[in-house]
Amino acid sequence: MVSAEPAQATRLKDLASIEGIRQNQLVGYGLVVGLNGTGDRRQTVFSAQSLTNMLQRMGVTASPTAIQAKNTAAVMVTATLPPFSRPGMTVDVTVSTIGDSTNLQGGILIVSPLRGLDGQVYASAQGSVVTGGFAASAAGSSRTLNHPTAGRIPSGAIIERPAPSVIPERSLRWLLHRADFTTAERIASEINQAFAKDEAALAIAESSGTVQVKIPERYQGRTSTFIAGLEILKVNADRAARVVINERTGTIVIGGDVTIAPTSILHGALSVEVQTEFQVSQPRPFSRGTTEVVPQVNLNVGEEKAKSIQLPSGATVEELVRALTAIGATPRDIIAILQGLKASGALDADLEVL
């Protein structure tokens, strides 16, 4: 169980991002060569076709059906194009197999164009693939560490086209990562206090997810300086009371501002244990009997006495945690108790089950 502390002042750059200044996803198709017999097999026909097409561009004619290159694998190449990227800059790329190749360790990606959603080529990738794992087998035994069918190429792509980003000129809009009217109003208030002390309001909360900011006249032509000043502003973000439960792992995360109405909790456990013992019945010597296995079933039923806790009005999450721990409740028990509190209306928070 994790109890979240009350929210502290957070930088604006950690709460929101500027509209239009964003990353862009790139994707491409390529070939990885130099594998040690772990490439695509004959079932993956497009890797052989891609290899023959590349050889034809180099002046070598070959038929796809005549190629059995076990050291070649067809891969998908993905990368993220940062905002305001310029030609000549480099970014990391991720390489993943799309055929039946079992290991990319030691492979080299042949130059592959990376395209954006608009179909334009923004970068070209090439280099040695780092898998961070391995796969080995011998005499019917095998060992695999991590995922050798996917790897990365640090600084493996060179940007060929500028990123489609535009710096704001007259105004800009902050997009909150988590929409909240209170947080949006506090952001606008902090911006006005810092940059519009003797002027008209520069910032206004348009909705729970956007804050419109007008760029002052004195910062015209120096928009980057103005944005840098906005990013470091501290804002006390408001967060809704929420309890997050992961039933698969038994993890419970409770916000520090969660309150509980006056309530009583009775907690007990009923256990049923069935034990089966198999006994062997042997016939007497020189008799015509046969050996038989006779099961003996023992049934034990036990029920613990109900343990009671009472929470006063305005009880905090810390008091709830201490009370549940005192009665020896397990994470599974606590999940059931929280669901019961929510159903009874005593838990003043959103209950989210992952």
Secondary structure, DSSP 8 states (H G I E B T S, - for coil): -EE-----EEEHHHHEEETT---EEEEEEEEEE--SS-S--TT-HHHHHHHHHHHHHTT----GGG---TTEEEEEEEEEE-TT--TT-EEEEEEEE-SS----TT-EEEEEEEE-TTS-EEEEEEEE-B-S-EEEEETTEEEEES-TTEEEEEEEEEE-S--S----SSEEEEEESS--HHHHHHHHHHHHHHH-SSSS--EEE-SSSEEEEE--GGGTT-HHHHHHHHHT-EEE-----EEEEETTTTEEEE-TT-EE-SEEEEE--EEEEEEEEEEEE---TT-S---EEEEEEEEEEEE---EEEEE-TTB-HHHHHHHHHHTT--HHHHHHHHHHHHHHT-EESEEEE-
